[in-house]
Amino acid sequence: MRIVIAEDDTLLRQGLSLLLEGEGFQVVAAAGGPEELLEAVREHRPDVAVVDVRMPPTHTDEGIRAAVRARREQPGLAVLVLSAYVEQSFATELLADGASRIGYLLKERVGRVETFVTALRRVAEGGTAIDPEVIAQLFAARRSGDGLDRLSARELEVLSAMAEGLGNAAIAERLFVTDNAVHKHIRNIFAKLDLAPDDRQDRRVAAVLRYLEGNRR
């Protein structure tokens, strides 16, 4: 798996490179800024970009904007975003173009190598990996009027796990329920969010986007 890293902190950038190479990944470029990231993506056509949210020159949202642009220039590029804090608006901005091949982790998770590597592989394989703390804070800001207020507490737990990128079996294991129970909860979620079967969209992705958008403010 070919990876580009974009992180302005030199020590963290080098540390990420060593960590990933030690896990068997190929780090083809390590950029210190958003423009370097875009150049590296164009040159190397990586499978995944690991990107810090806050980068020079203003250290606000340059990283996330570069990630969005990189995905538009290279459709199918997986992006794993790292942030020191929960940036609620940035999470949904990146997901606006589709929830597949997207990850959003707090930097503290990088120290948990297994968690970080699992998230990286998940987004590379087409899934979604959203940090549980991001989900928790989005949930705390949840608004009514978007259908989410109609979900039960258990259905919200299932949808939260879906937003983290877990499959049905993993959700069942986490919640100590059967696979059939998870299937039932997901059917209820689709119904309550008015997500009818449609060839033009993946209802699972649509539900996750609704969840994240609905909790943006």
ZITA-V269476 format. One record per pair of residues at least 24 apart in sequence whose ideal C-beta (glycine too) atoms are under 6 Angstrom apart, sorted by the first residue. I is the first residue (numbers start at 0). J is the second residue. D is the distance in Angstrom with one decimal. If there is no record, write none. Layout:
I & J & D
I & J & D
//
This chain:
0 & 24 & 5.2
0 & 46 & 5.0
0 & 123 & 5.7
1 & 25 & 5.1
1 & 27 & 5.0
1 & 45 & 4.5
1 & 46 & 5.0
2 & 26 & 5.2
2 & 45 & 5.7
2 & 47 & 5.0
3 & 28 & 4.8
3 & 39 & 4.7
3 & 40 & 6.0
3 & 45 & 4.4
3 & 48 & 4.8
4 & 29 & 4.5
4 & 49 & 4.9
5 & 30 & 4.5
5 & 36 & 3.9
5 & 50 & 4.5
6 & 51 & 4.6
7 & 31 & 5.2
7 & 54 & 5.0
7 & 55 & 5.6
22 & 116 & 5.4
33 & 61 & 4.5
33 & 65 & 3.6
36 & 65 & 5.0
37 & 65 & 5.9
37 & 69 & 5.9
40 & 69 & 4.7
40 & 73 & 5.8
46 & 123 & 5.5
47 & 77 & 4.3
47 & 123 & 5.1
48 & 78 & 5.1
49 & 79 & 4.9
50 & 80 & 5.4
51 & 81 & 5.3
52 & 80 & 6.0
52 & 82 & 4.2
52 & 86 & 5.5
52 & 89 & 5.7
63 & 89 & 4.6
63 & 93 & 5.8
77 & 122 & 4.5
77 & 123 & 4.9
79 & 119 & 5.6
79 & 122 & 5.3
81 & 106 & 5.2
85 & 133 & 5.2
85 & 136 & 4.7
90 & 133 & 5.9
91 & 211 & 4.9
91 & 212 & 5.5
91 & 215 & 4.8
94 & 208 & 6.0
94 & 211 & 5.6
98 & 127 & 5.1
98 & 204 & 4.6
98 & 207 & 5.0
98 & 208 & 5.6
99 & 125 & 5.3
100 & 125 & 5.6
101 & 127 & 5.4
102 & 128 & 3.8
103 & 129 & 5.1
103 & 130 & 5.9
103 & 133 & 5.6
104 & 130 & 4.8
105 & 130 & 5.0
105 & 132 & 5.8
121 & 164 & 5.2
126 & 164 & 4.4
127 & 164 & 3.9
128 & 164 & 4.4
129 & 162 & 5.0
129 & 163 & 5.0
134 & 159 & 4.8
134 & 162 & 5.6
137 & 214 & 3.6
140 & 214 & 5.3
141 & 214 & 4.9
142 & 213 & 5.9
145 & 213 & 4.0
146 & 191 & 6.0
146 & 192 & 4.5
147 & 213 & 4.8
149 & 191 & 4.4
150 & 191 & 5.7
154 & 184 & 5.3
154 & 187 & 5.8
154 & 188 & 5.3
157 & 184 & 4.4
158 & 188 & 5.6
158 & 210 & 5.2
161 & 207 & 5.6
162 & 207 & 4.7
162 & 210 & 5.5
//
